[in-house]
Amino acid sequence: MKKNLLLLTALLFLPLSMSAQQTNDLSAGEETLFEKVTKIEKKQDYFHFLLNMNNSFDLNFQNGAGERGLQQSKFNMRQLRIEAKGNVNEWLSYRWRQRLNRNNTPAADGLDNMPSSSIDVAGIGVKVNDKFSMFLGKQCAAYGGIEFDLNPIEIYEYSDMVEYMSNFLTGANFQFQLNPNHQLQLQILDSRSASMEDMYGAGFDHATIPLVYTANWNGSFFNGAFNTRWSYSIMNQAKGARSHYIALGNELNLGKFNGFLDVMYMREGIDREGIVSSAVGKVGGHLRDARYLSFVMKAQYKFSPGWNAFVEGTLENEGLSHKNVSGVNDYEKGTYRNAYGYMCGIEYYPLKNSNLHFFLTYVGRKYNYTDRAKAFGADDYNTNRISLGYIWQLPMF
């Protein structure tokens, strides 16, 4: 506890900053709907209002786990977010982003009195000088990874590790611009916004200081040809349970070609994602000492004006770092599931100076369980999805 207090005190006296996480506008420079309708140029920076959409028609297939063939065809508004932000003056800004298709009720036992799933961002930014700034309020965790930093509407399918993480939490972000090419972020957040039972199940006591601490380094080399987004995080999950998370994002930009490799590794005192616990049918509370390793690689090429093609692959390994002993079952140390993802697609941008794009994508996932998991009834299966749709961050005002 003394170590936690010392760390908290040290961080609070550091210069403050606003996170760069997911703040890059897809619609930067695009004429707003207000300007198109009124023919009046908007000259103020005080208020910007955006509508974020990812909508598609999906064909979903599954093989294994008692299912085979086409399971469902449907129209799916996968992402629908509204966002308001602006600069009040040279040093003060604000930002709010909310998901319209999520529950807006605050968790009864949440730490921040905020909805755990609907509000992504809600807070203010303060620019101290050119080297230091801050953001206070609910925000995205400053975890590393190139894909993690993208606007969620751009993602066709996250890796399981990122999909099940709690990424939007309340706290403070501290940013230090070392030079034009290198940035350091230090962030303190509540470790959860949902209740202890919803997050971990029964059987765990509250942590005295339930916070997550993150150090993030963003680097740019060779005039932006190679970029890094690396981070290390420590999270107090519950009394006597702590997680460690390392994320290394590496991006290559070569004109029309862009690619990245994200490597993520997590050791958890409690299985926060719940993937390993679900694999063995654990009921009542999550397992202890879970570990997750994930690789995400993507390559894309702009082969013609307005056209982009991409391929992406993921490899994930999930298991326990220590044996779990309970009154009913013992869960051995080792791997319980390997997950593979493969994706390809083509995107078309029909308008100049607009981020609107239509897409046709294929997303496949394969889940292989080890004998440890199969002993508890787990079974291999794979899923496939074909989607035709559009993505648009529409600047309304």
Residue pairs with C-beta under 8 A, 6 or more apart in sequence:
1 208
1 209
4 208
4 209
4 211
4 236
5 209
7 213
8 188
8 209
8 211
11 174
11 186
11 188
11 213
12 188
14 174
14 176
14 186
15 128
15 131
15 132
15 134
15 174
15 175
15 176
16 126
16 128
16 132
16 133
16 134
16 135
16 136
16 172
16 173
16 174
16 175
17 132
17 133
17 134
17 135
17 173
17 174
17 175
17 176
17 185
18 93
18 125
18 126
18 127
18 133
18 134
18 135
18 173
18 175
19 135
19 139
19 140
19 142
19 173
19 175
19 185
19 187
20 142
20 149
20 175
20 183
20 185
20 218
21 139
21 140
21 141
21 142
21 143
21 148
21 149
22 140
22 149
22 150
22 151
22 152
23 95
24 149
24 151
25 50
25 393
26 151
26 153
26 154
26 355
26 393
27 50
27 354
27 355
27 393
27 394
27 395
29 353
30 353
30 354
30 355
30 395
31 353
31 395
32 42
32 48
32 395
32 396
32 397
33 394
33 395
33 396
33 397
34 40
34 42
34 396
34 397
35 41
35 42
42 397
45 86
45 87
46 86
46 87
46 88
47 84
47 86
47 397
48 84
48 85
48 86
48 395
48 397
49 82
49 83
49 84
49 395
49 396
49 397
50 82
50 83
50 84
50 85
50 393
50 394
50 395
50 396
51 81
51 82
51 83
51 392
51 393
51 394
51 396
52 79
52 80
52 81
52 82
52 83
52 97
52 151
52 152
52 153
52 392
52 393
52 394
53 77
53 79
53 80
53 153
53 390
53 391
53 392
53 393
53 394
54 77
54 78
54 79
54 80
54 152
54 153
54 154
54 389
54 390
54 391
55 75
55 76
55 77
55 78
55 80
55 389
55 390
56 75
56 76
56 78
56 359
56 387
56 388
56 389
56 390
57 73
57 74
57 75
57 76
57 387
57 388
57 389
58 72
58 73
58 74
58 75
58 76
58 385
58 386
58 387
59 70
59 73
59 385
59 386
59 387
60 70
60 71
60 72
60 73
60 74
60 383
60 384
60 385
61 69
61 70
61 71
61 383
61 384
61 385
62 68
62 69
62 71
62 381
62 382
62 383
62 384
63 69
63 381
63 382
63 383
63 384
64 379
64 380
64 381
64 382
65 379
65 380
65 381
66 379
67 381
76 387
77 101
79 99
79 152
79 153
80 99
80 100
80 101
81 97
81 98
81 99
81 100
81 120
81 152
81 153
82 97
82 98
82 100
83 95
83 96
83 97
83 98
83 121
84 94
84 95
84 96
84 97
85 93
85 94
85 95
85 96
85 97
86 93
86 94
87 93
88 94
90 127
91 126
91 127
91 128
92 124
92 125
92 126
92 127
93 124
93 125
93 126
93 127
94 123
94 124
94 125
95 121
95 122
95 123
95 124
95 125
95 135
96 119
96 121
96 122
96 123
97 119
97 120
97 121
97 122
98 104
98 118
98 119
98 120
98 122
99 117
99 118
99 119
99 120
100 118
102 115
102 117
102 118
103 115
103 117
103 118
104 115
104 118
104 119
105 115
106 113
106 114
106 115
106 116
107 115
107 116
107 193
107 194
107 195
107 198
108 195
109 194
109 195
109 196
109 197
109 198
110 116
110 192
110 193
110 194
110 195
111 170
111 190
111 191
111 192
111 193
111 210
112 138
112 169
112 170
112 190
112 193
114 122
114 138
114 170
114 193
115 193
116 166
116 193
116 194
116 198
119 138
119 168
120 138
120 140
120 168
121 137
121 138
121 139
121 140
121 168
122 137
122 138
123 135
123 136
123 137
123 138
123 139
124 135
124 136
124 137
125 133
125 134
125 135
125 136
126 133
126 134
126 135
126 136
127 133
128 134
130 177
131 176
131 177
132 175
132 176
132 177
133 175
134 172
134 173
134 174
134 175
135 172
135 173
136 171
136 172
136 173
137 170
138 168
138 169
138 170
138 193
139 168
139 169
139 170
139 171
139 173
139 189
140 167
140 168
141 166
141 167
141 168
141 169
141 187
141 189
141 212
141 214
141 233
142 173
142 185
142 187
142 214
142 216
142 231
143 165
143 167
143 214
143 216
143 231
143 233
143 245
143 247
144 216
144 229
144 230
144 231
144 246
144 247
144 248
144 249
144 262
144 264
145 162
145 229
145 231
145 247
145 248
145 249
145 262
145 264
145 296
146 227
146 229
146 249
146 250
146 251
146 260
146 262
147 155
147 158
147 162
147 249
147 260
147 262
147 296
147 298
148 162
148 167
148 229
148 247
148 249
148 262
149 229
149 249
151 393
153 391
153 393
154 391
156 343
156 345
156 359
156 361
156 363
156 387
157 341
157 343
157 363
157 365
157 385
159 264
159 294
159 296
159 314
159 316
159 341
160 273
160 275
160 294
160 316
160 318
160 339
161 264
161 266
161 273
161 292
161 294
161 316
162 264
162 294
164 272
164 273
164 274
164 275
165 272
165 273
166 192
166 193
166 194
166 199
166 272
168 193
169 189
169 190
169 191
169 192
169 193
169 212
170 189
170 190
170 193
171 187
171 188
171 189
171 190
171 211
171 212
172 187
172 188
172 189
173 185
173 186
173 187
174 185
174 186
174 187
174 188
175 183
175 184
175 185
175 186
176 183
176 184
176 185
176 186
177 183
178 184
181 219
181 220
181 221
182 217
182 218
182 219
182 220
183 217
183 218
183 219
184 215
184 216
184 217
185 214
185 215
185 216
185 217
185 218
186 213
186 214
186 215
186 216
187 212
187 213
187 214
187 215
187 216
188 211
188 212
188 213
189 211
189 212
189 214
190 210
190 211
190 212
191 207
191 210
191 211
191 212
191 235
191 236
191 237
192 199
192 210
192 237
196 204
196 206
196 238
199 272
200 237
200 238
200 270
200 272
200 285
200 286
201 277
201 284
201 285
201 286
202 284
202 285
203 284
203 285
204 237
204 238
204 239
204 241
204 270
204 285
205 238
205 239
205 240
206 238
206 239
207 236
207 237
207 238
207 239
207 241
208 239
209 236
210 236
210 237
210 238
211 235
211 236
212 233
212 234
212 235
212 236
213 233
213 234
213 235
214 231
214 232
214 233
215 231
215 232
215 233
216 229
216 230
216 231
217 228
217 229
217 230
217 231
218 227
218 228
218 229
218 230
219 227
219 228
219 230
220 226
220 227
220 228
221 227
221 228
224 253
225 252
225 253
225 254
226 250
226 251
226 252
226 253
227 250
227 251
227 253
228 248
228 249
228 250
228 251
229 247
229 249
229 251
230 247
230 248
230 249
231 245
231 246
231 247
232 244
232 245
232 246
233 243
233 244
233 245
233 246
233 247
234 242
234 243
234 244
234 245
235 242
235 243
235 244
235 245
236 242
237 243
237 268
237 269
237 270
237 272
238 269
238 270
240 269
241 268
241 269
241 270
241 288
242 269
243 266
243 267
243 268
243 269
243 270
243 272
244 266
244 267
245 264
245 265
245 266
245 267
246 264
246 265
246 266
247 262
247 263
247 264
247 265
248 262
248 263
248 264
249 260
249 261
249 262
250 260
250 261
250 262
250 263
251 258
251 259
251 260
252 258
252 259
252 260
256 301
256 302
256 303
257 299
257 300
257 301
258 299
258 300
258 301
259 297
259 298
259 299
259 300
260 296
260 297
260 298
261 295
261 296
261 297
262 294
262 295
262 296
262 297
263 294
263 295
264 292
264 293
264 294
264 295
264 296
265 291
265 292
265 293
265 294
266 290
266 291
266 292
266 293
267 289
267 290
267 291
267 321
268 289
268 290
268 291
268 292
269 288
269 289
270 286
270 287
270 288
270 290
271 277
271 286
271 287
271 288
271 290
272 286
272 290
273 290
273 292
274 286
275 290
275 292
275 318
275 337
276 287
276 290
276 318
276 319
276 320
276 336
276 337
277 286
277 287
277 290
279 318
279 336
279 337
279 369
279 373
279 376
279 378
280 287
280 329
280 331
280 336
280 372
280 373
280 376
280 378
281 376
281 377
281 378
282 331
287 320
287 324
287 331
288 322
288 324
289 320
289 321
289 322
289 324
289 333
290 318
290 319
290 320
290 321
291 318
291 319
291 320
291 321
292 316
292 317
292 318
293 316
293 317
293 318
294 314
294 315
294 316
294 317
295 314
295 315
295 316
296 312
296 313
296 314
297 312
297 313
297 314
298 310
298 311
298 312
298 313
299 310
299 311
299 312
300 308
300 309
300 310
300 311
301 308
301 309
301 310
302 308
303 309
306 348
306 349
306 350
307 346
307 347
307 348
307 349
308 346
308 347
308 348
308 349
308 357
309 344
309 345
309 346
309 347
310 343
310 344
310 345
310 346
310 347
311 343
311 344
312 341
312 342
312 343
312 344
313 340
313 341
313 342
313 343
314 339
314 340
314 341
314 342
315 338
315 339
315 340
315 341
316 337
316 338
316 339
316 340
316 341
317 335
317 337
317 338
317 339
318 335
318 336
318 337
318 338
318 339
319 333
319 334
319 335
319 336
319 337
319 370
319 372
320 331
320 332
320 333
320 334
320 336
321 333
322 333
323 330
323 331
323 332
323 333
324 330
324 331
325 331
329 376
331 372
332 372
334 370
334 372
335 370
335 372
336 369
336 370
336 372
336 373
336 378
337 367
337 368
337 369
337 370
337 373
337 378
338 367
338 368
338 370
339 365
339 366
339 367
339 368
340 365
340 366
340 367
340 368
341 363
341 364
341 365
341 366
342 363
342 364
343 361
343 362
343 363
343 364
344 361
344 362
345 359
345 360
345 361
345 362
346 359
346 360
346 361
347 357
347 358
347 359
348 357
348 358
348 359
349 355
349 356
349 357
350 356
350 357
350 358
355 391
355 392
355 393
356 390
356 391
356 392
356 394
357 390
357 391
357 392
358 388
358 389
358 390
359 387
359 388
359 389
359 390
359 391
360 386
360 387
360 388
361 385
361 386
361 387
362 384
362 385
362 386
363 384
363 385
363 387
364 382
364 383
364 384
364 385
365 382
365 383
365 384
366 380
366 382
367 380
367 381
367 382
368 380
369 378
369 379
369 380
